[in-house]
Amino acid sequence: MLISIRSIGHSKLVVIPQKILAQAGLDGETIAVVTVEGCGIVLRKSEKPVREGWAAAAQAVAASGEATLVMGAFGNLDDEALQW
């Protein structure tokens, strides 16, 4: 199947027919993984939705009531030299 490549500003757009998306299991998806393999562009279903579980994790941290940083301190070594 030949499809056209359209220009939008400095980007390109390819309209993928619904039938092709359905065959690939991408119908209804809002994100996908894009890679270049050889001379082709490959579009795959994402294994895990972006930010899945982040909201629940944030609620769990907030509910714990602890005031410590989850990731620990990560300041710059030169922070003391800065004048505010």
Order of alpha helices (4+ residues) and beta strands (2+ residues): beta-beta-alpha-beta-beta-alpha
